Amino acid sequence: MKQILILELSEQVFADIQRQAETIGISTEHLAATLLERKDSGLRVGN
């Protein structure tokens, strides 16, 4: 199942993610998704 999430990031945050992704050889999108999945257990929507 594929879902689309639009993120609004500062230029600095995007540049940091992009640099890290290039360093490990994956796409920026893949790294952002991986980071969000790892953080998922701490994310809460609403209250």
Buried (B, 14 or more C-beta within 10 A) or exposed (E): EEEEEEEEEEEEEBEEBBEBBEEEEEEBEEBBBEEEEEEEEEEEEEE
